[in-house]
Amino acid sequence: MTQRVAFVTGASRGIGKATAIALAKAGFDIVATARTLQPGDIVDHMVRDAEGRGLPGSLAQTAEAVERQGRAALPVSLDLLDRTSIDDAVSRALEQFGRIDVLVNNAIYQGEGLNERFLESDFSAMERVFQGNAIAQAYLTRLILPAMLDAGRGTVINLTSHAGLVDPPYPVEEGGWSYAHGATKAALHRMAGVLQAELGDRGIRAYNLEPGIVTSESFLAAMGGDARMLDEFPSAPVEVPAAVAAWLCTAPDSESLAGGETVHAQPLCKRLRLVPGWPPTKHPNA
């Protein structure tokens, strides 16, 4: 195989951007998708900083970082709430590269309704959360799987969350998570096992990648650098889940993992020492 292509959603910043770069370092050409095409772009339903500005990062910057690794980059607009944009992104990717070997479902809905108390939530906003956190990922995956099946192999990595597995430790306003966020992450969490059961014998490998608390731009903007969770639970930089995603797609040892299972990024990264210098020597869990 002379070319490998990875399709990464939410690649303008955070875990998505770091994953696109990590996969480029591992030899993949990258289809980088998100809504923020250029620095400073403002779009609906986005996390903003305290001054109301969009967060740092753009697809243009991610593409430059990928190309610095010597790989081709195709930055494409994709809005999880707009199926036409999903159709167009997949069409452009296949037209440009003719194949998609890896799909990383990283992007989620970031707007109103994502973190609201149950009785105070707006139901139409809650429906957008379900569309952007679970339904869009299923739609995108169904579009890409035929190309993987034609090739006889492919890897799907879904960025899941602890919020989809357990109850919040405290209410939303104290740093916990909402019903909508937890329920949609739980829904996404079920996809990998179904794909493995139905398509594992046709070369498809599917995983849930649970990153733990990651100090991404959106986390810090939404929760703050003094968030209660940062004091009570281990955290990691975006490079940690990105390195694990690249390991899942390239390392021979990763093939020993049962498809459909949940991979917890922080303990695996620590055990395999995938990110030099992390965790730091004085890390509480080092």
N, C-alpha and C positions, 0 to 999 in steps of 0.2 A: 504494500500500500504506500503510494508516494505522496498522497495528500489526505489530510484529516481535517474535518471542519467541525467547529463547535458553534452552536447557536445559544447565546446567553441573553436572558432578559434582565432588565433593570441594570444595564451595564454602564450607565453614565456615572455612577459613583458607588461607594460602599462595597458590599460583598460582590456584587455583579461585576464592577470594574476590576476588582482585585482578581476575580476568577478568570475574566477574559485575559488578563495579563499573564496569570499563572499558566493557563492553557496555551497561550502563545509561546511562552518559554518552553513548554513541553512539546511544541511542534505543530500546534493546531492553527489553521487559519480561523478567523473569528468573524461571525456575524454578531455584531453588538447592537442590541435593541434597547430602546427606552423612548421617553417622550422629550427629553432635554437634548436637543441636537447641538446647540451652541451654548457656550457659557452665558449665563444670564437669562436664558429663556424662561418665561413664566407660563405655566400651563395650569389647567384646572386640577383641583384635588391633589395638591402637592404639599409636602412639608416645607415650611419656610423658617427662616431664622427669626430671631427676636425683633428684627427691624422689618420683617415682612418680605425679605428678599428670598429668591430661590437659593437652594444650597449649592455649594461649589460642585463642579463636575459637569461633564457633558459627553455625548457620544464622540464629538470631534476630538476631545482630549483623550478619550479611551482609545480611539482608532490610532492616534499618534503614538501612544504607549505600546500598542500591539505591533505597529510597524517598526518601532525601535527594536523589537525582538526578532525582526527579520521575517515576520509573517504578514500575510494579507489581511486587511480589515475591511469589512463592509458595515458601516454604520447605517442603521435603518430605523425609522420612526415606528414605534409600536405602542399602542394604547390598549391596555387590558379591557377597557370598556367599549372598544370599537372593533368589532369582528372584521370589518373591512380592512383595517390597518394590520390585523393579524394575518389575514389572507395575503395581503400585499407583501408583508415582510417575508413570509415563507416562500412566496413565488420569486421574489428578488434573490433570496438566498440560493434557491435551487437553480435559478437562471445563471447566477454568477459562478457558483461552484459545482453544481451538478450533484451534490451530495450533502448530507448532514449526518455526522457520525455521533455527535453528542448534543443533547438538549439539556440546558440548565435552566429550570424553572425557578428563577430567583425573584423576579419582580412581584410586588403585591400592590394592592390599592392603598393609597396613603392619605385619603381625604376624610371628609366629614363622615361620622358614623363608625370609624374604625375603633375608637376608644371612648365609648360612652356608657354610662350606667344603663342597665337593662331597661328600667322603667322610663328613663329619660331619652332613650334613643329614638331617632326618627326612622320609621320603618323603611321609607324609600332609600335612605342612606344605608341602612343595613343591607338592603338588597344589592346596592352597589358593592358593598364589601364582599358579599358572596360571589357576585359576578367577577370581581377583580382578584379574589384570592383563591378561588376554586374552579369556577366554571370556565374562566378564560384559559386556565392552565390545562384543563381537560381538552378544550377546543384546540389549543395550539398543539398539544401532544398528539391528538388524533390526526392533525394535518401533517405532522413530521414523520410519524411512525411508518407510513407506506414507503418512504424513501429508505428508511433504515431496513425495513423488511426486504426490500428489493436488493439491498447490499448484503443481506444475510447477517447483519450485526448492527448494534447501536446501543448507546448508553443514555438513560434518562436519569437525571439527578434533580430531585425536588427539594428545595430548601424548605424544610419543615420548621417546627418550633416546639419548644417545651410547652408553650401555651396550648398546643393541640393535644397534649398528653396528660396534663395534670391540671388541677384547679389552681386559680391564682392565689398567691399567699396573702394578698390584701386587695382592697378595692382599687378600681381604676384610678381615682384621684390620688391615691397613695403610691401609685407606681405599678399596680397590677394590670391585668389585661381584661378586655371586655368579652362578653359572650360572642359577639360577632367575630372578633379576632380569633379567639380560641376555637370556635366551632368551624370556621373556615380552614384553619390550619389542620384541624382534625380531619376534615374532609379531604384535603390535599394529601394528608398522611396515608390515606387508604389507597391511593393510586398505585404506588410502587408494587405493593403485594399483588394487586390485581394484574398489573402488566406482567409481572414475573410468572404468575400462574397461567396466564393465557398465552404469553408470547416468549417465555424463557427458552422453550425448546426451538425457537426460531431465531435465536441469536440476540435477543433483547435482554439487557441487564438494566434493572431499575433499582434506584436507591432513594431512601430518605436521608438527607444530610441535615442533621440537627446541629446548628452552629453554637448553641449556647448564647450567652449575652455577648454581643459584639459591639464594640464602640465605634459604630459607623457614624457618618454625618447625620443620618436621619434619626438614629437612636439618641445622639447627644442633643439634637435640636428639639426632639419631642420630650425627652426625659430629663435632660440637663446633665452636666458633668458630676453633679452631686446626687444623682439618683440613688434612692435607697437600695435598689438592686445591686448597684456597684459595690456597696459595702457588705452585702450579705451573700453574694454569689460570685463565683469566678467569672472573669470576663477576658476577652481576647481582642486583638486587632483584626481587621478584615482579612489580613493575609492568612490567618489560620484556617478558616473554612475554605478559602480559595486554594490553599496548598493541598488540603484533603480532597477537594474536588478533582484537582489535577492528578493526584495519586490514584484515585478511583478509576480514572480514565486511562492511565498509562502503566501503572506498576503491575508486574506479573503477580506479585503477592496479593493484589486486590482481588484477583479472580478466585481466591479461596473464600471470599465472603459470599454468603448466600444472597442471591438476588432477592430484592424485596425487603431487605432488612434495613434497620435504622442505624446509621453511622453517626456516632457522637464525635463532632469534630475536635473539640478541645482535648479530650483524653487521648484520642488516636494521634493527633498532631504531636502531643507531648511525648508519647511513647516512641514514635518513629522519628522524632526530632526533625520534622519537616520544615520548620521555620527557624533558621539560625537565630539564637538569642532569645527565643521564646519557649517556655516562660522564662522571665528573667530570674537570676539566681535567688533574689529575695521574694519571688512570687510566693504568696501564701500557700499555694498548692504544689510548689516545685518539689 
